């Protein structure tokens, strides 16, 4: 989307559908991604890419956080949006029983270029028949219920987001930011998406194929006793993380450390280190052009072959295949 003095494309209209008891971050997270993309365009003297509107059956809309948001009435008889987003939140199941709202969504979606659900907003898409014969994801705690309610939908349990033709869905809450960044990348290119991610101080623009749970979060969930150690491990991946070094850090003998660590996490220290290193490697493979050998060194694998074996065992793909599938697209000329 480069500047053109002879033609200024109009902003892409985005409609974000709200309902009572919507999750605030499901709304404001993606909203800020598109707003920051507008800021990036202004700073780089490009045309404004997005025009964003909040819409609802009535206004104001009270979110689960207690914040009330002003919204426009559901649009009728006006040009369709480029992108139609549906927020999630605990009020979604009541919204699914609103026949007026579901009928509007079904009709409006037919004319939109792409349809997007954030978190449990997937239930509204499903109720409107928009997920029939498609893949989808929602918050991990709701995947089983979505599969039960939408038997024609292939519900995937793990990804941050799923894109199936014109319909996209994201996992829990902050995954909506990841999906919005992917949409910005599709519209404006890799440089714009990375600039927005940096502006929002998002750690990394994560590809949709990554798990809803980070390896560090999963380890912290399993064993609070080693939270501080896990945080230290994640920030020192390229150093010696053998049992003796970790035991010394935890102020235990190696034997005691191994026993207590496995009891707390269900993993050996070596397997935990491997998961942390592999997740860091996935992020570098997806977001940089570093040679695989450099990625392996940075993440503490030591050699490209060690990284390759870990990828094959835990992801069933090679590092090169992972990058080809999830790496950022860099169109020619960018």
N, C-alpha and C positions, 0 to 999 in steps of 0.2 A: 504494500500500500504506500507508494511513493508519491511525493508532492507532484501535482500537475497543474501548471498555471492556467490551462485552458479548460479543465474540467474538475470540479470538486464533487466527489460522490457524496450523496446524502448519508447521514448516520444510519447505522443499522438499528431499527427499533427493537427493543427488548422489553417484553412484558413479564413481570414477576408476579405470579398469582399467590395471594395471601389468604389466610383464613384464621378465625379465632384460635388462639392457643398454638400458633405457629412458633417454631423454634427461631429465636432472634438471630443466631449466628447462621442458620440456614439461609436467611435473607441477606444479612449485612455482609457475610463473607463473600459470596459471589458478586453482590452489588458493588463492593469496594474494588474487586478485581477489575470490573468493567469501568468503574470510575477512574481507577488508576491508569487504565489503558487510555482513557481520554486525556488524562494529565500528560502521559508520555507523548501522545500525539501532538498536544499543544506545545510541549517543550521541544519537540523535534520538527515543528512547523509542518505537521501533517494534518489532513482533514480530521475532524472529530469522528471517531469510528462508531460510537454507540449513543443512542438516545434511550434512556431507561425510564420505565414507568412501573410503579407498583399498582396492582389492580386487585379488587376484592368485591364481594357482593355488598359489603357495607363498610363504612369507614367512621371512626378510626378502628384499626385492628389491634386488639390487645394480644401481645405475644406472651410466651411462657415466662419470660423474664419480667413481665409486668409493664414493659414499655409499649406505649400505644403509637402505632404508625398510621399516618394518613395515606390513603390509597384512593385511586380513581375508580369510578364504577366500571364494571366489566364492559369492555369495548364491544360495540355492535355497529355494523354498517360502516366501519372504517377500515383502511388498509390493514392487512394482517401483519403481525410482527415477524421479523426475521427469526428471532429466537423466543420461544415461550418456555419460561421456567416455572416450576412448581416447587414451592418450599415444602419442608417437612415439619414435623412437630407432633406433640401428643394430640392435637386437635384434628389430625388428618382423618381419623376414623369417623368422627362426626361429620367432617366435610364430605366424606365418601357417601354419606346418606343424604346429602343435599342434591336431589335430582336436577334442580335448576343449574347448580354449579357444574355437575358432571356433564350435563348436556352441553353447556357453554364450552367446557374444556374440549369435549370431543369435536365440536364444530370448529372451534378456533384452531385446534391442532391441525386439522386437515389443510389449513391454508398457511401454516407456518413452515419455514424452511427446516427448522430443527426444533425438537421438543426435548426438554431437560427436566429431570426430577432431582431434587436434593434430598438425600437421606430418605425419610419415610414418605416423602412426596411421591415415591414410586407407587404407593397404594392408590393415589388418585389417578395416576396414569393407568394403572391396572383396571380400576373401576370403569374408566372411560374406554377400555378395550385397546388402549394404545400400546400395551406390552404383549398382546397376543402374538405368539410365534416369534418372540424376540428374547434375547438375553437381557438380564437386568440384575441390579444389585441394590441393596438398601443397607441400613444399619445392621450390623452383625446380629443384634438381638432380635431383629424383626424378619430375618431372611426366611425362617421356617413358616411364619404366618403369611408372608407374601406368597410363598410357594403354594400354601394351602388355598389361599383366596384366588390365586391366578394360576390354575393348573396348566394353562397353555403357555406359560412363561418359564423359560429356563433361568431360574434364580441362581446366581453364582455367589458363593459364600465369602470369598476372600478379597476380590479386587477393590481398589480404591474407587474406581469407576469403570463403567462398561459403556461402550459406544456400539450400537447396532443400527446401522443405517442412519436415518434422521433422528432416532430416539437415543438419548443418553441418560444414564442414571448414575448417581454417586452413592457411596457408602455414607457412614455416619458423619454428620456435622462438618468438620473441617475438610473432609474429602470434597465437599462442594467447592472449596477454593481450588483444589487440584484440578477438578473438572473445568472450572471457569478458566483457569490458566491454559488448559488444553484447548479450549474454544478460542481464546485470544490468540494462541499460537496458530491455530488453523486459519483464523481471519487475517492476522497481522504479521505472522512470522515468528521465528524463534527469538530474535533479538528483542522484540516487544514483550513476549511472555517472560523472558528472563529479567528484563528491566522492571516489569511489574512485580515479579517475585522479589526482586531486591528491594524495591520501594516498600513492599509490605513486610520486609524482613522475614519472609518465608525461608526456612532453612535451605530447602532445595525444591525445585519443581519436580515433583515425583511422578513417574509414569503410572498410568492407570493399572498396569499389571502388578504393581506392588501390593503387598498385603495391607488390609486395614490396620493390622497391628505391626508396629516396628519391632525389631528383635529386642531392642532395649526395653520397650514398654512391656513386652511379653515376659522378659526376665524379671522386671520389677514387679509385675503382677504375681509372679510365681513365688518370689522370696524376698520380703522386705528386709530381712537381715542383711542382705548383700546389696542394697540399693546404692550406697555410696561407692562400693567397689565396682558395680556395673557402670556407673557414670564415669568413673575413672578409666575403666577398660575402654569404653567407647571413645574416649578422647586420647587414648594412647595405643591405638591399634597397631602402629608400626613398631612398637617396642616389644621387649620380651614379655609375653603373657603366659609363660609356662606355669605349671602348678607351683613350683617353688617361689617364683616371683609373686604370684597372686596370694599365696599363703602368707608370705612375709608382709604383703600389703594389708592383709586381713588380721595380722598379728596372731597367726595360728601355725601349728606345725603342718607340713604338707599332708600328712595322713589325716589329721583332724579336719583340715580344711576340705579335703576331697569328700570325706564322709558327710560333713555338715552341708556342704554346697549341694551335693547330689540329693540329700534329703529335702533341702529347701526348694530346689528348682526342678528336680527330676532329670537334670542333665549333668554330664561330667563337665568340669571346667573347660576341657578342650573343645567340646561340642558347643558350649556357650560362646567361646571366643570365635569359633568358626562362624557361627551365625552372625555375630556382630560384624566381623570382617567381611562376610559375604554381602550383608546389607549395604555396607559402605561401598563395596565394589560395584554393586548394582546401581547405586546413585551416580557414581563416577562414569560408569559405562553408559548410562542413560543421558547424562547431562553434559559430558565433555567428549572431546576427540582424543583424549590421552591414549597412547598405545596400551594394549592389554598388559604388557610387561610392566609399564609404569603404574598402572592401576593396581596390579598385584603387589608391587613394592610399597606403594602408599598405604595400602590396607593391611600390610603385615603378612601377606602370604609368602613372601620371599621369592617365589618364582611363578612364572606364568602357568607352568604345568600344575602347580599346587592349586592355583585359582581355578584352573580348568576342571580338575578333579572335583573340587568342592561344588562348582556350578552344576556339573553333571549329576552329582549325588543328590543335591538338595533342590535343584531347579529343573533337572532333566534337560538342560540345554547347555551349550558351550557359551563362553563369554561373548564370542562373536555373534552367535545367534541371538543372545539376549539383547545385545546392542542393536542388531538389525530389527528386532521386533519392537523394542521399547525406546530406542534412542530418539532424540529430537530430530525431526525432519529439518533439513537445511536446504531449501529450494535453491536452485541455481541462481546466481546473481546476488544472493544475500550475503 
